Amino acid sequence: MRIDEQVMSIDGQAKQLIAEGNPDRALEILKLALTEENHSSKIESATHYYIMGNAHRKKGEWEKAMNAYQEAIDLDPNSPAIEAKKHINEIMAFYCKDLYNP
């Protein structure tokens, strides 16, 4: 199996686990992939972080989601994490005004 196929299967597995309501297992897979993939490209790692952000968002872990999205953006300035992070900022600004105005 080529590296690209491995990455796709990791991403696919993680997305499926999130959709099935098992974001914790998705996070385990992604964290393991990130620690084992010293050879992976920045884009591959950015994709892992983006999906990791989605898993944290599914769990309601907004800060962890934002951190994962930022990692993805740092690695790939064209990452879909840009939009995801923007959406979380909008949600937080609407629902959690105290977080921005202590």
C-alpha positions as CSV (number, residue, x, y, z in Angstrom):
1,M,0.0,0.0,0.0
2,R,1.4,3.4,-1.0
3,I,1.6,6.2,1.6
4,D,-1.1,8.2,-0.2
5,E,-3.5,5.2,0.2
6,Q,-2.6,4.8,3.9
7,V,-3.3,8.5,4.5
8,M,-6.6,8.2,2.6
9,S,-7.6,5.2,4.6
10,I,-6.7,6.9,7.9
11,D,-8.7,10.0,6.9
12,G,-11.6,7.9,5.7
13,Q,-11.7,5.8,8.8
14,A,-11.6,8.9,11.0
15,K,-14.4,10.6,9.1
16,Q,-16.5,7.5,9.3
17,L,-15.9,7.2,13.0
18,I,-16.9,10.8,13.6
19,A,-20.0,10.3,11.5
20,E,-20.9,7.2,13.5
21,G,-20.6,9.2,16.8
22,N,-17.2,7.9,17.9
23,P,-14.9,10.9,17.7
24,D,-12.7,9.6,20.5
25,R,-11.6,6.6,18.4
26,A,-11.1,8.9,15.4
27,L,-8.8,11.1,17.6
28,E,-6.8,8.0,18.6
29,I,-6.3,7.0,15.0
30,L,-5.3,10.5,13.9
31,K,-2.9,11.1,16.8
32,L,-1.2,7.8,16.1
33,A,-0.9,8.7,12.4
34,L,0.6,12.0,13.2
35,T,3.2,10.6,15.6
36,E,4.1,7.8,13.2
37,E,4.2,9.8,10.0
38,N,7.5,11.7,10.2
39,H,7.7,11.1,6.4
40,S,4.3,12.6,5.6
41,S,3.9,15.8,3.8
42,K,2.6,19.0,5.3
43,I,-0.6,18.7,3.4
44,E,-1.2,15.2,4.7
45,S,-0.6,16.3,8.3
46,A,-2.8,19.3,7.7
47,T,-5.6,17.1,6.6
48,H,-5.2,15.0,9.8
49,Y,-5.3,18.1,12.0
50,Y,-8.4,19.4,10.1
51,I,-10.2,16.1,10.7
52,M,-9.0,16.1,14.3
53,G,-10.6,19.5,14.7
54,N,-13.8,18.1,13.4
55,A,-13.7,15.4,16.0
56,H,-13.1,17.8,18.8
57,R,-15.9,20.0,17.5
58,K,-18.2,17.0,17.5
59,K,-17.4,16.5,21.2
60,G,-18.0,20.2,22.0
61,E,-14.3,20.8,22.7
62,W,-14.1,24.2,21.1
63,E,-10.7,25.2,22.2
64,K,-9.1,21.9,21.1
65,A,-10.9,22.2,17.8
66,M,-9.6,25.7,17.3
67,N,-6.0,24.5,18.1
68,A,-6.3,21.6,15.7
69,Y,-7.7,23.9,13.0
70,Q,-4.9,26.4,13.5
71,E,-2.3,23.6,13.2
72,A,-3.9,22.6,9.9
73,I,-3.8,26.2,8.7
74,D,-0.2,26.6,9.7
75,L,0.8,23.6,7.7
76,D,-1.5,24.4,4.7
77,P,-2.7,27.9,4.2
78,N,-5.4,26.6,1.8
79,S,-6.8,24.2,4.3
80,P,-10.6,23.9,4.7
81,A,-9.8,24.5,8.4
82,I,-9.9,28.2,7.6
83,E,-13.6,28.0,7.1
84,A,-14.1,25.7,10.0
85,K,-12.3,28.0,12.4
86,K,-14.2,30.9,11.1
87,H,-17.5,29.1,11.8
88,I,-16.4,28.3,15.4
89,N,-15.4,32.0,15.9
90,E,-18.9,33.0,14.7
91,I,-20.6,30.5,17.0
92,M,-18.5,31.6,20.0
93,A,-19.1,35.3,19.3
94,F,-22.8,34.7,19.1
95,Y,-23.3,32.3,22.0
96,C,-20.4,33.1,24.3
97,K,-20.0,36.8,24.4
98,D,-18.5,36.6,27.9
99,L,-15.5,34.7,26.5
100,Y,-14.6,37.8,24.4
101,N,-15.7,40.5,26.9
102,P,-14.7,39.4,30.4
